[in-house]
Amino acid sequence: MFQAVSTGKCSAGLIPIENSLAGSIHRNYDLLLRNRDIHIVGEYHLRVNHCLMVLPGVAMDAVTTVHSHPQALAQCETSLKRMGLKLVAEYDTAGSARMIKEKGDRSAAALAHKRAADVYGLDVLAENMEDDPANYTRFLMIAAHPFKVDNPESGSYKTSVVFSLSNQPGALFKALGVFALRDIDLTKIESRPLQGKPWQYLFYADFCGHADAGNCMRALEHLGELAPFIRVLGSYPRHILSFD
């Protein structure tokens, strides 16, 4: 998806970045850093419902394995283990349903959205497989050009930024302080290993406000004085309900 957006094959894409039960999708954090020509331009919070699906006519007692994306398996781990099924990680959820169909494996089930069962002609054995009904995935909309606004001081925006820090006492405290001093709400912070430098880290942070708004701009300038590396990944509207 990153490649498709970068090359212009797609005008935009949606990537999952974190789930309310299973946590962050670290691979996509790393890809956001690697792809310098990609910008975050929106976000969407999706209520996730996973279904257990099998080939037509297969009964529950014939199923021994369940295939899906690692995040989906993690979101349903307790329910699946209670059923005594072996968990098998695959590339994605819908792709697991397609694989079950193509291989004709009557001992295997897929964990995916109900729509996948309709598309590939599978039977749904169980719905609402997630361990907690408050199961939401936050998606980021990515594009080759940043989101532009006429008035960054007006409206509900979020900014995502990544930065590094020198390894010294209080460095992270001081970095986060640039937001606290200006009453800027931090909504997320995530650390990832800094490749090539063992035990050093990059910090990803989301905060409320647009990067071009006065107080946010001053906070980023202040952070730049503390951070050897800093990059704004995007400023975008919060909780987009429609991309039309």
HUWOUR-V862053 format. One line per field, one symbol per residue. ss: DSSP state (H for helix, E for strand, - for the rest). Layout:
BEGIN
ss=???
END
This chain:
BEGIN
ss=-HHHHHH----EEEEEEEE---EE-HHHHHHHHH----EEEEEEEEE---EEEE-----HHH--EEEEEHHHHHH-HHHHHH---EEEEE--HHHHHHHHHHH----EEEEE-HHHHHHH--EEEE---------EEEEEEEE-------------EEEEEEEE------HHHHHHHHHH-----EEEEEEEE-------EEEEEEEE-----HHHHHHHHHHHHH--EEEEEEEEE-------
END
